[in-house]
Amino acid sequence: MGKRLLVVFLFITPVFSCKSDDCVVESVLKIIKENENAVSSGFDIGVVADKKYRLRNIDYYYPLARYYIKNFGIDTNGYYLINKAIETGGIFKNEAIRLLIFTYIDESKFGTLKKAIKKYELFIDEKYKKFLKNYATGKKFEYFEDIPPDLKLLGILNDIAKNDSDFFTDKNVAKLNRYLISLGKELYSDEFKRRLYNCEKLTKNAFLMKSLFFYFNKDSAGFTSELGNILQKVICPDEMKIIKKISIDLGSRSAYFNELTRIYGSKQGWTRFFILEEIYNREGHKVAIPHYEATLADFKNESGYINYNLRQKILYHKNGFSADWLEKVISFHNDYANSFHARSLLNLAVRSAIYQKKTEIFLRFVDKIDFESMSYYDRTSFFYTMYLIDKKNRQKWLNYLSEYNFSYGILNIDGGIKNIPFGKGVKLEEISAKGKEILKKVAILLKFDLREDIDSYDLSDISKSEKYIIDNELFKYYQNREDYYSAVKYAIKRNEDFYGINYDGITYNDFKDMYPLHFYDFVKTYSEVHNVDPALVYAVMREESRYQKDVVSRANAVGLMQIMPETGKFIADKIKIKSFELTRAEDNINMGSYYLNHLRYFFDDLPLILSCYNAGPGRTRQWYRTYKAFPKELIYELIPIEETRNYIRKVMKSYYIYKYILERENILFINQRAN
């Protein structure tokens, strides 16, 4: 892209002196047209401008400026368009002011920035207003409240530090660090790295910023030499987590442990936990767990990071199934219901009770579990497992499940979709003035292919009907671009926002958008060739890739049905094809359909075939040998790998739904007719 942009900047040099609106807009649109192959996205110029390159609407100045700056950088043309968007006072005036402010920050034009903040104070987003006003009026940093969690503000903080002789007091550095912590994963992004390199004052004098500077420069030696001083300045667990991550990523974990022990080894408190984590990592749980139990006493009434981690490690490693252990697991689950370890430990308790034939102990405590705090998926999966093991109260669990029409549990019990009362039409409320404005903005932003800008809008106080329309526009936008992953994502969001998590009253067409029939010809052809149920092919495709042809997983599985390259070679040999591309839809569906049929050699049972597809035939056969004495419905629940259990549930749910859709659409394939 760099070579292409060189051509662009040579092209635009002659028009820098151009002052007229028509001239600037024409220049910008021609640059965009000339370079449409050099950017990752584009828009139809004919939709937003006439043949003489005149914009069709004054509200187009802002999105044109935004698109131009995003793809080609800031120059005279970009500033002209931003200011034109502000001057014309269209619906994007506030967004244009924000773009102007952030552009001045990126360009380090801090004097001009302060003037702009004062000039446009009334139009600045409430999220930023107080912070920017304090900056523009020259307040000392000690009088600032907490900083908005936006990494684009980093340049301002560096400018404040350069002009405030008292900036690096302990109190101010703690405030700066809270801001850094609030950025979360963005703290390690390329965008943060780019901005950090322009913040010399902060990287030299603030210990977290200095640590991050070492991190991005991969300077292990520099970081290790400063580590002792850095650790002495850490004042809270969130700061320590950042230092720990940097230590691990730079290969300085031993130095981290040594310095931790030297500085804090004889002290109690939260720092003790981080030492114990390193003991756990170095010497194993048998050495560390007694220390975890002793330390937990100091954090019994705390509900944060340390309490959570101490308890989950103790419960995992002292997991002999008993009433006492189970009560502790349930207590932990209720305190942290939506966390990974809370879900995992509760699942471990259920599987242990089944395998050890101690379900009566588990059922004595089941009513103490906080179901309401569970996610939809966790709650319905748990209810289904209870339906299987609690035979005395089976009707109770069936009644719970019956409230969730499309859950895996109820579909498995019913053998598919039965008597779902789909709605006859979408009933939308009257659109409010605010809703109309947001809908207009969304429509314009999509014309300019500025989809990501829509995420910046606060949609919390608009109606369900207005959210439905916005999500539906995004669904159609992605569908038209054959980005089927995002299209399904927005179909799901639209339906959950409008109909609720259980899709009460959903229309059939809205429901079907979540389970589309993409690549129909290939599915039809190869399900017949390999004698596989097309509903199964679609279900695997949906849950494996969400219909992304070229997706590659972290495990290197490729394409629509996520086939490993080695498996692809095995299949190609079996079906006698000399060349193939796993990112090609036809090849992937052909090979995936064959492989599903091939797995029947190991099992006839569909959930176990899916286990083979996900975890491999070897592990599945081993699990089957271990659990074959149990009823087959419980075999699936006993599988020790959570990913595989979840995979079976999700694919089986999609299978039942695709079975229904194909029958309702009267799409009968040859092998279905034969059967």
Summary of the structure (lengths in Angstrom):
residues: 675
radius of gyration: 29.4
end to end distance: 55.0
largest distance: 84.1
contacts: 2053
relative contact order: 0.04
helix: 70%
strand: 1%
